Amino acid sequence: MMTSLLLAQYALVQSARGALLDYCATLTPTDFIAPVPAFNNSSLRDLLVHVANVYWHWLGVVAQGKPRSYFDPATTLDVAAVHQLYQEVDTLVAAYGAYVGDQWQMAKPYTVSRRSEPLLLTPLALFTHVVTHEFHHKGQLLSMSRQLGYTPVDTDVIRF
């Protein structure tokens, strides 16, 4: 029950992400990869890849022991390539849901690099972390595009 609810929630995240990526496809390819000074010279592309890597890190590496193999912004040349990254993220999220089963609120220790002691977290906390992290950066992405001279579109879960 909990897995189906959270995967339904993730479908809403995918819809909002789809609106964002559709919007990003309207930017010039040069602007999509342009460093934005107010955002530590990151580009929209770089930030989108970062978000995908955070999903991979927490739900893959930390939660499921997958290899530390992250997406590279330099090889992610355009919005179509970002779409492909997120198809892998979608597969990872579905696999995570199957891996967790009905144990979403059962805390367990997770080993995290640069930390001597394991973190005691629930799978629900990990899932919530990556989703809220994505939405935090989605707002930044829209701000970045505004600084590049674009007018952002509505990318909320509920759009008018």
Sequence and secondary structure as in RCSB ss.txt:
>XXXX:A:sequence
MMTSLLLAQYALVQSARGALLDYCATLTPTDFIAPVPAFNNSSLRDLLVHVANVYWHWLGVVAQGKPRSYFDPAT
TLDVAAVHQLYQEVDTLVAAYGAYVGDQWQMAKPYTVSRRSEPLLLTPLALFTHVVTHEFHHKGQLLSMSRQLGY
TPVDTDVIRF
>XXXX:A:secstr
 HHHHHHHHHHHHHHHHHHHHHHHTTS HHHHT  BGGGTTB HHHHHHHHHHHHIIIIIIIHH        GGG
  SHHHHHHHHHHHHHHHHHHHHHHTT TT  EEE  TT SS EEE HHHHHHHHHHHHHHHHHHHHHHHHHTT 
     SSS  
